[in-house]
Amino acid sequence: MTRADVRKTYKLYIGGAFPRSESGHTYVAHDAKGRFLANAALASRKDARDAVVAARGAFSGWAGRTAYNRGQVVYRIAEVVEDRRPQFVDALAATEGLSARAAGAALDTAIDRLVWYAGWADKLTQVVGNANPVSGPYFNLSTPEPTGVVAVLAPQESSLLGLLSVVAPVIVTGNTCVVVSSFERPLPAVTFAEVLATSDVPAGVVNVLTGDAEALGPWLASHMDVNALDLTGVAGRPDLATDLEVAAADNLKRVRRAPAAEPDWTLEPDLDAMTDFLETKTVWHPIGV
């Protein structure tokens, strides 16, 4: 018996739920050969605002968790991605035109990247914090703290490894985020959102929007309740990147500037990916008499 072709429409991921776009609009995501793959929700500025509200609501609880616990949660994400290996391999093969072997290797690197960041969760303070020498009867300690809500424009080409490489350092350090996925390759991102919904990540810590970074970026860059902005997803588009930087300056957002070209995500990351979205708190404490 011939079955009907079930064409799937993927939704957004906001506040732990999967709503349709407020506009009701969708767009067609194609595979690497230009064939129909799925429909994806076309996020609007209202969806972006809703995602920021969800991220802000989740921030205090997430930042208040111990670093060790945040590492456990990120490690759990890696476990669930591993459990859904066939689905991710199929998604990578279809969207990026990879062979099954190459897609499997890319997935391995993505999972390893999550584990790498999970391991740093409770060690970063010891590396970037400091006991400062002072001339007087005081302790002077500098410790890192999360910035707040981070808007992330995800890489356009590396739809999973690049995505995880920009999301993991944001959340493992206690920030929450609103992520705009690759426009032409949204399938791995929405599959990752399904992982988030079934792992230990609290609702609102990661919010995933599918849509055009050029349309959504200005609203996130100018949003007064967004504390930082990652422009990795507009690599190679200097005019757009400059416009977003100017918009972000209104409330002095931290900005990770857009690279000239998309990075090689297979290279091991450095600590800058985590420290870019940390603030330093310095405390003076008198030494008892």
C-alpha positions as CSV (number, residue, x, y, z in Angstrom):
1,M,0.0,0.0,0.0
2,T,1.3,3.4,-1.0
3,R,1.5,5.9,1.9
4,A,0.8,9.6,1.6
5,D,3.8,11.8,1.8
6,V,3.8,13.4,5.3
7,R,5.4,16.8,4.9
8,K,6.6,18.0,8.3
9,T,6.3,21.6,9.5
10,Y,8.8,22.4,12.3
11,K,7.9,24.9,14.9
12,L,9.9,27.4,17.0
13,Y,11.1,26.6,20.5
14,I,10.3,29.3,23.0
15,G,10.1,28.9,26.8
16,G,10.1,25.1,26.6
17,A,7.2,25.0,24.2
18,F,6.9,24.6,20.4
19,P,4.7,27.4,19.2
20,R,4.0,28.3,15.6
21,S,5.2,31.7,14.4
22,E,3.0,34.5,15.6
23,S,2.7,35.6,11.9
24,G,1.6,32.1,10.9
25,H,4.2,32.2,8.1
26,T,6.5,29.3,7.1
27,Y,9.2,28.8,4.5
28,V,10.5,25.7,2.7
29,A,13.8,24.2,3.7
30,H,15.5,22.3,0.9
31,D,18.1,19.6,1.0
32,A,21.6,20.0,-0.5
33,K,20.2,19.1,-3.9
34,G,17.4,21.7,-3.8
35,R,14.6,19.2,-3.1
36,F,11.9,19.8,-0.5
37,L,13.0,18.7,3.0
38,A,10.5,20.3,5.4
39,N,8.6,23.5,6.3
40,A,10.1,25.7,9.0
41,A,8.3,28.4,10.9
42,L,9.3,31.9,9.8
43,A,9.9,33.7,13.1
44,S,8.7,37.3,13.4
45,R,9.8,40.2,15.6
46,K,7.0,39.3,18.1
47,D,8.5,35.8,18.3
48,A,11.9,37.3,19.0
49,R,10.4,39.4,21.8
50,D,8.6,36.4,23.3
51,A,11.9,34.5,23.2
52,V,13.7,37.3,25.1
53,V,11.0,37.3,27.7
54,A,11.4,33.6,28.2
55,A,15.2,33.8,28.4
56,R,15.0,36.6,30.9
57,G,12.6,34.7,33.1
58,A,14.9,31.7,33.1
59,F,18.1,33.6,33.8
60,S,18.1,34.0,37.6
61,G,17.3,30.3,38.2
62,W,19.9,29.1,35.6
63,A,22.6,31.5,36.8
64,G,21.9,30.6,40.4
65,R,22.7,26.9,39.8
66,T,26.1,25.6,40.8
67,A,28.6,25.5,37.9
68,Y,28.9,21.8,38.5
69,N,25.2,21.3,38.0
70,R,25.2,23.3,34.8
71,G,28.0,21.1,33.5
72,Q,25.8,18.0,34.3
73,V,23.0,19.5,32.3
74,V,25.2,20.2,29.3
75,Y,26.6,16.7,29.5
76,R,23.0,15.4,29.6
77,I,22.4,17.2,26.3
78,A,25.3,15.4,24.8
79,E,23.9,12.1,26.0
80,V,20.5,12.7,24.4
81,V,22.1,13.9,21.1
82,E,24.0,10.6,21.1
83,D,20.8,8.7,21.7
84,R,19.2,10.4,18.6
85,R,22.3,9.7,16.5
86,P,20.4,8.3,13.4
87,Q,18.1,11.3,13.2
88,F,21.0,13.8,13.4
89,V,23.1,11.9,10.9
90,D,20.1,11.9,8.4
91,A,19.6,15.7,9.0
92,L,23.2,16.5,8.5
93,A,23.5,14.4,5.4
94,A,20.4,16.0,3.9
95,T,21.0,19.6,4.8
96,E,24.8,19.8,4.3
97,G,25.1,17.2,1.5
98,L,27.4,15.0,3.5
99,S,27.9,11.3,3.1
100,A,26.7,9.1,6.0
101,R,30.3,8.7,7.1
102,A,31.1,12.4,7.0
103,A,27.8,13.2,8.7
104,G,28.6,10.7,11.5
105,A,32.1,12.3,11.9
106,A,30.6,15.8,12.1
107,L,28.1,14.5,14.7
108,D,30.9,12.9,16.7
109,T,32.7,16.3,16.8
110,A,29.6,18.1,17.9
111,I,29.0,15.7,20.8
112,D,32.6,15.9,21.8
113,R,32.2,19.7,21.8
114,L,29.3,19.5,24.2
115,V,31.3,17.3,26.5
116,W,34.3,19.6,26.3
117,Y,32.3,22.6,27.5
118,A,30.5,20.6,30.1
119,G,33.9,19.7,31.6
120,W,34.8,23.4,31.9
121,A,31.7,24.4,33.8
122,D,33.2,24.1,37.3
123,K,36.8,24.9,36.4
124,L,36.5,28.2,34.6
125,T,36.3,30.3,37.7
126,Q,39.7,28.9,38.9
127,V,41.3,29.8,35.6
128,V,39.9,33.3,34.9
129,G,39.2,34.4,38.5
130,N,41.9,35.8,40.6
131,A,43.0,36.7,44.2
132,N,44.4,40.2,43.6
133,P,47.4,41.5,45.6
134,V,46.5,44.7,47.5
135,S,48.4,47.0,49.8
136,G,46.2,46.8,52.9
137,P,44.3,44.6,55.3
138,Y,41.9,43.3,52.7
139,F,41.1,40.3,50.6
140,N,40.5,41.3,47.0
141,L,38.8,38.7,44.8
142,S,37.7,38.8,41.2
143,T,35.2,36.2,40.0
144,P,33.4,35.7,36.7
145,E,29.6,36.1,36.5
146,P,27.2,35.6,33.6
147,T,26.2,38.6,31.5
148,G,22.5,37.7,31.1
149,V,20.5,37.2,28.0
150,V,22.6,36.6,24.9
151,A,21.2,36.8,21.3
152,V,23.1,34.3,19.1
153,L,23.0,34.5,15.3
154,A,24.1,30.9,14.6
155,P,26.5,30.0,11.8
156,Q,24.8,29.6,8.4
157,E,26.9,26.8,7.0
158,S,27.7,24.5,9.9
159,S,24.2,23.8,11.0
160,L,24.9,21.6,14.0
161,L,28.6,21.7,15.0
162,G,28.7,25.5,14.5
163,L,25.4,25.9,16.3
164,L,26.6,23.9,19.4
165,S,29.9,25.7,19.3
166,V,28.2,29.0,19.9
167,V,25.4,27.9,22.2
168,A,27.3,25.6,24.6
169,P,29.7,28.3,25.9
170,V,26.9,30.7,26.4
171,I,24.8,28.5,28.6
172,V,27.5,26.6,30.5
173,T,28.6,29.9,31.9
174,G,25.2,30.7,33.3
175,N,23.7,32.8,30.5
176,T,20.4,32.2,28.7
177,C,20.1,32.7,25.0
178,V,17.9,33.3,22.0
179,V,19.3,31.6,19.0
180,V,18.5,32.3,15.3
181,S,19.3,29.2,13.4
182,S,20.8,28.8,9.9
183,F,18.2,30.1,7.5
184,E,18.8,27.6,4.7
185,R,19.7,24.7,7.0
186,P,17.3,24.8,10.0
187,L,16.6,21.1,10.4
188,P,19.5,20.3,12.7
189,A,18.6,23.3,14.9
190,V,15.0,22.3,15.4
191,T,16.0,18.7,16.0
192,F,18.4,20.0,18.6
193,A,15.4,21.9,20.1
194,E,13.6,18.6,20.5
195,V,16.7,17.4,22.4
196,L,16.5,20.4,24.7
197,A,12.8,19.7,25.5
198,T,13.6,16.1,26.5
199,S,16.8,16.7,28.5
200,D,17.3,18.5,31.8
201,V,17.5,22.1,30.4
202,P,15.0,24.4,32.1
203,A,12.5,26.1,29.9
204,G,13.7,29.4,28.6
205,V,17.4,28.7,28.9
206,V,17.7,28.1,25.2
207,N,15.1,29.4,22.7
208,V,15.4,28.5,19.1
209,L,14.0,30.7,16.3
210,T,14.1,29.7,12.6
211,G,14.1,32.6,10.2
212,D,16.2,35.2,8.5
213,A,19.0,36.7,10.6
214,E,18.9,39.9,8.6
215,A,15.2,40.4,9.6
216,L,15.5,39.2,13.2
217,G,18.9,40.6,14.0
218,P,18.0,44.3,14.2
219,W,15.2,43.6,16.7
220,L,17.5,41.5,18.9
221,A,20.4,43.9,18.6
222,S,18.2,46.9,19.7
223,H,16.2,45.0,22.4
224,M,16.9,46.7,25.7
225,D,16.6,43.4,27.7
226,V,19.2,41.6,25.6
227,N,22.7,41.9,27.3
228,A,24.9,40.5,24.6
229,L,25.0,39.7,20.9
230,D,26.9,37.0,19.0
231,L,27.2,38.0,15.3
232,T,28.9,34.8,14.1
233,G,25.9,34.0,11.9
234,V,26.5,37.1,9.7
235,A,30.1,36.2,8.9
236,G,31.2,37.7,5.6
237,R,28.5,40.4,5.7
238,P,30.3,43.5,7.1
239,D,27.6,46.0,6.3
240,L,24.9,44.1,8.2
241,A,27.3,43.3,11.0
242,T,28.1,47.0,11.4
243,D,24.4,48.0,11.5
244,L,23.8,45.4,14.2
245,E,26.8,46.6,16.2
246,V,25.5,50.2,16.1
247,A,22.0,49.0,17.2
248,A,23.6,47.0,20.1
249,A,25.5,50.1,21.3
250,D,22.3,51.7,22.7
251,N,22.4,49.7,25.9
252,L,26.1,48.8,25.7
253,K,25.7,45.2,24.8
254,R,28.7,43.0,24.8
255,V,29.2,42.0,21.1
256,R,31.1,39.1,19.6
257,R,32.0,40.6,16.2
258,A,31.3,38.8,13.0
259,P,34.3,37.0,11.5
260,A,35.4,37.7,7.9
261,A,34.4,34.2,7.0
262,E,32.8,31.3,8.8
263,P,35.4,29.6,11.1
264,D,36.6,26.1,10.8
265,W,34.5,24.6,13.6
266,T,36.5,21.4,13.7
267,L,39.3,23.2,15.5
268,E,39.4,23.0,19.2
269,P,37.9,26.2,20.7
270,D,39.7,28.5,23.2
271,L,38.4,30.0,26.4
272,D,37.3,33.2,24.6
273,A,34.1,31.6,23.6
274,M,33.1,31.4,27.3
275,T,34.8,34.5,28.6
276,D,33.3,36.8,25.9
277,F,29.9,36.7,27.8
278,L,31.2,36.9,31.3
279,E,31.4,39.9,33.6
280,T,34.0,40.2,36.3
281,K,32.9,40.9,39.9
282,T,35.6,42.2,42.2
283,V,35.0,42.0,46.0
284,W,36.9,43.7,48.8
285,H,36.7,42.1,52.1
286,P,38.5,43.2,55.3
287,I,40.8,40.8,57.0
288,G,39.7,40.2,60.6
289,V,41.7,41.8,63.4
